[in-house]
Structure formats: structure tokens, C-alpha cells
Amino acid sequence: MAEASVGASSKKRLGILISGRGSNMAALVEAAGAPDCPYTVALVASDKPEAAGLAWAAERGVPTFAQSPKGMPKADYEAKIDAALRDAGVEAIALAGYMRLLSDDFVSRWRGRIVNIHPSLLPKYKGLDTHARAIEAGDAEAGASVHIVTEELDGGDVLGQARVAILPGDTADSLAARVLAEEHQLYPKTLAAWLCG
Ligand code: GRF
């Protein structure tokens, strides 16, 4: 018997927000090519028009949107992002290296429908420089977490984690590279399970 696949019309429409290279976004887009993936990428949006990830997505035919926040109130900038997401019919948002804090107002308008990937084993090391802090603390392992976005920075429920051993001689960069490879597996898998749940 043929395996059941998720019909195109029943797939959730995902918006992805990025600020830079977008390797996690690329992993999400590539995973969306599988017939049984429960989401389709409806929009990749960035606060940086020059973000490498935007060009990568556009080359693959994924709709893109860029809006710099420069020179405008945060509320106006977010209103433009929000409108682009809604125009694209987005139902859930994945943050993938989006380096801007979302306002409480934006989070509340998308309550429970935004996820993020953070490069630490939350609740440890919220915020920046996670790998350096894990090495400095003498931790045996580091990793990444996919979590629901709330008003608290890196504070929402954790949906999934990947763990990576910290090796003797690791630098923040060498550790980050191994964690990133795990992120690319973790994010599509966790997002799919969450959307199906
Ligand atoms: C990743 O390490 C992710 O965990 C963090 O920002 C980085 C983004 O990398 N939130 P990329 O743009 O997805 O390559």
C-alpha cells in the first residue's frame, strides 16, 4: 500500500524570518520538498535586504520579502513584516537567525504560532555568545533548542533539543560548527512534529 502523504492543501503555510546566511532556513526549505512534510514555505522575510539567505531562497523560487527597520519606528517596521506574512497566508512563523527582538505586541498577535532555534541547551545560556559561555563554564556538552517564542527572550516552552559533546580544545567557532550541523537536522524535524501535534 502506498504511504499516505500530506496533501498540498493541508500543508501549513510557514513564514521564516532571517537576518543573515540562513542555513537553518535552507534546511527548512529543503525539508519542505518531501511529500510528507506538513508545511510549505510561503515566505522568507528579512530585516536585512542584503542577507545571503534571501538570495538563496529567491534563487529557488521561494517568495521573499525584505524590509529594513532603519529610519522608522519599530511598530511601523513590524507592521510591514506582519502585513507581508499575512498577505502570504502565513499560519506559523519560524525564526532562523533573526537577530531582532520581536515586540510584545507582535508576539501576542502571533501567540503560540512562532518558534525559534537557539544555540544552547535551554534554559542554559539565553541570549548571545552561548558556545563561549558553555566552554567557559566547563560544561561537558552544548547543543541547540527549538522553542516557542514568548515575550521572554529565549524563554518559551522547549519543543526539542540536540546535544553535542564539548571536546578538549574546542573554541566557540569549532563548537558552533558542530552544533549548527545538528541544528539543521533538529529544526525541520521538531517543526514538523509541532505542526502535526
Ligand atoms: C544559528 O546558530 C541559530 O541557532 C541562531 O542563529 C544562528 C543562525 O544561523 N539563532 P543561520 O543564519 O541559520 O545559518
Residues whose N, C-alpha, C, O or C-beta is under 5 A from the ligand:
A	BS01	GRF	G20 R21 G22 S23 N24 M25 A96 G97 I117 H118 P119
